[in-house]
Amino acid sequence: MAIYHVTWDLEFFRYVPAGLTAEGGWKIFARCIAGSFLFLVGISLVLAHGDRIKWRAFIGRLAMIVLASLAITVVTYMMMPERYVFFGILHCIALSSVLGLAFLKLPPVLTALAGFLIIFLSPYLHTTLLDHPLFSWIGLSTYTVQSNDYVPLFPWFGTVLIGIAVGRVLKRTDGLAKLGALYPANDPVGRGLSFIGRHSLAFYLIHQPVLYSMVFIFSLVSPADQRPIYLDLCNPGCSQNDPAEFCQRYCQCTADRFHNAGLLDDLLYDRLVYDGNDTVTDIIMSCTAESREQQ
């Protein structure tokens, strides 16, 4: 999770290509992280309430997760309202923890079957009836939800149910005790794992602000080179009217000169005023002329 988030931070500050963490292997990596969280939620429910539901402990834990998820919603809405987190991993954990109680006494086979059905049938259950934003948390709308952390009930609750089923089987066969014996409490590794496990929520809440702040401070000392981003925008637009070879020379020329003139950031973030800006005019005209001459 920390590896993924620091990569997301590097993308946010333009040190790596835009969209890197939302595609390919990084996208699979993110889903594996979320899946592992929710799978462990299911096992944890069995560990904590497999014999009987301990309501006082359950409500206290649930209250902490709900408050933490609300804090994330408020903070992300203030920082990035267009992609704020309204139903992320903690929101899903909170709701799944409540719903998962109903499956703690069911046969593990039925619970696992329900989990797999939710996971594999969810892509076929999308409907326009759930397209209203109020139903986005369900995960069955027909439009793409814009959020920096979106973990809807469907299909992710299925992972929790599989965790419950596996936890029930491990508990019946003493599998959990055997796993615990690998790292006893007096073992340094065991103590470290226990400490991390007991403070996982605190780690989750603290690690990203710390990582984000570190990358932000680094960006003040060594700002990212914005020229690759400019080239990704310039070349497609230029190629609509001019040959590709000309556009490659022209875009590289303007990228270098805007960068050297300290104008590239303002250009990319729409803060650059073109009218009456002699520097901008000179760069465009000279790069156009030079690129034409090299054809």
N, C-alpha and C positions, 0 to 999 in steps of 0.2 A: 504493500500500500504506500509506504513512504517512497519507494523507488518510483512508482507511478506518479505520485503527486509532485515530486521534485522535477520529473520530466514535464509534467503539465505546467509547472511554474516556469521552466525554461522556455516552453512554447509560448506562454503568456507574455514573456519579456523578449520574445523574438530571437532567442538563441538557437532554436531548432525550427524546422519548417512548420508552418501553420497547418493544423489538422493532424499532426503526427500521432497524438494520443487517442484520436477518435477513429483510427482505421488500422487495418492489418493486424499484425501481431500485438500491438499495444492495445487495441480494442479487445482482443481475446484475453490478454493479460488482465485488463480491468474487470472483465466479466468473471474470470476465474477468482479474482480477489473477492468480489461481491458474493460469488457463489460459496466460497469458503467461509465467509462471515456467517451467511445464513444457514449453511449446513451445520456449523458449530452452534448456532442458536438452537437448532433442533436438539442436538446432543445435550446442550446445557439445560434445556427444559427437562429432559429425562433425568439428568443428574440432580437437579434441584427439586423437582416435583414428581418424580416417577412413582413414588409410593403414595404420596398425597400432596395436594396443592398447599403450599405454605403461603397463605394469602398475604400475610404481613410482609414477608420478604419479597414476594412477587410484586406487590403494589409499590413498595419502596424502590425496587430496581426499575420498574416500569416508569415511575415518576421521574427518575433521573434521566432515563433515555428520552422521554417526552420533552422534558425541559431542555435537554441538549439539542434535540432536533429542532425545537422552536427557536433556540438561539442561532442555530445555523441558518434557518430560514430568514430571520431578521437581519443578520449580518450580511448574508449574500444578497438580500434584496436591496440593502443600502449600498453595497459595492457594485453590483451588476444586476440591476432590476430586470434587464431583458432576458437573463438566463439564471435567475435565482433558484435556489434549491427549495422546492416546495414539497417534494416527496423523495428524499434521498435514502441512503442506506439505513440511517438511524430511524427515520419514519417507518420504513418497511420492517425493521426489527421490532419496533414497538407494537405495530399492529399484528405482525406475525406471531409475536409472543402471546398475545391475547387469544388469537384464533387457534394457535397450536395447542392450547390447553385441552381443547375438545378432542384431540387425537391421542392424548397420552395413554388412554386405557384401551384403545382399539388394537386389534392384532397388527403387528408390524407389517405383515404382507398387505393388508388393506391400506394402511397409511402410506406405504411406499408406492402402491398402485395409484393412489390419489395424487401423490406428488408427481409421478411420471406423467399422468394424464394432464395435470395442470401445465406442466412444462411443454409437452409435445402438442397439446391441443390449443394452447393460447394463441399461436399465430393464425388459427382458423376461426377464432371467436370474435375478431374485431368487428365492431358495428357502429354505424353512424348514430345509433341511439345513445352512445356514450361519448359523443364528440364534444359535449359541453365541458369547459374547463373544470367544472366542479367534480367531474368524474375522471379526471386525468390520473388520479392516484390508483385507479383500478388497473390501468394499463391495456385496455381493450378498445381505445379510440382508434379512428382510422387516419389520424394525422400525426405528424412527427412532433413530439413534445420537445420544446427548447428549454433545457436545463443543464447546469453543469454537473448535476448528480441526480439521475432519474432512475429509481429502482422501484417500479410499480408492483402491486400485489401479484398480478399475473405477468410473467410466469414465475416470479421469484419465490412466492410462497411455497411452490412445489419443492424447492430446494430445502426449505425448513422441514417439510414433512418427511423428506427422505432422511434428513438428519435425525428426526425423531425415531423413525423406523430403525435406522442403524444403531442409535443409542439404546433402544429397547433390546435389540439382539445382543449388543455388547454387554449390556447389564445382565441379561439372562445367562450368558456364557462366561461371565467374569472377565470379559475382554477389556473393560475399562480398568479393572484392577491390575491386569497384566501390563497394560500400557503404562499405568502409573508406576509400576515397579521398575520400569526401565530407568526412571530418573527419580529415585527416592528423595524425600524431603530434605535429608541431610547432605545430599549431593549438590555441589555448586551449580551444575546445570539445572537440576531440579528446582533449587531455590530461585534461580534466575527465571525459569519458565513460570514458576508460581507467582513471582513478583509481577511479571509482564501480564499474566492472566488476570490477576486481581486488579490491575490498573489499566486495562485495555481501553476503557472508555476515556480515561484522562489522556492516554497516549493519542487516541484518535482525535480528540478535540484540540490538543496542543501542537501536534507535530506539523500540521499544515501551516498554521500561522508562523511557526518558527522557520520552516523551510522557505515560505514565501518571503519572509523578511530578509532572510539570508540572500536570496536571489535578487531581491530589490536593492539591497545595499551593494551587492556586487555590480548591479546594472548602473549604479551611480558612479562607480569607480571605472568600470569598463563596459560602456554601452554596447549593445549588440549591433553588428553591422546590418543595416537595413537594406542594403543593395539587393540581396537575393529576393527579398519580398517585393521590392520595386520592379525587378526584372520579371517576376511571375505575373505582375499586373500589366506591365508595359508591353511585353511581347505579344500576347493575344490580341490586345486592342490595336496595336500597330499593324499586325498581320492582316487585319480585315481590309486594309486599303493599300498596303505596300508589300513588296516581296519579303520573304522571311529573312534573307541574308541582310537586306537593308535594315530590317527591324532589329536584328541581333546587334548590329554595329551601333545603330542609333540609340537603342535602349541602354547598352553598356556605356556608351559615351555620356548620355545624360545622367545615368546612375552615378558614375564616377564624379562628374562635375557637381551635381547636386549634393553629393556626399561631401566633397571637398569644400563646398560653399556653406555647409551646415544647414542646408535647406531640406534634406531628405525626410526628416521626421515630420516637419510641418506639411510637406507634400503628402505623405502617406496618411496623415491624420486630418486632412482637409483644413489645415490652419494657414495654408499658403495663399496669399493674395497675389493673383497674377497681374491684374491691371496696374500698370505703372511700375512694375518691378523689372528694372532694366537687367538685373542679373539673370532672372528667369528667361527673359526674352533673348539675351545674348547666348545663353547655354543652348536653348532650343534651336536657334538659328545656326549657330556654329556647328552643333552636332549634326543637324540636318545636312548642312553643306558638306561636311567632311564625310558623312556616310554616303552621300550621293557620289562624291568623287571616287570613292573606293569600289563602286559597283562595276 
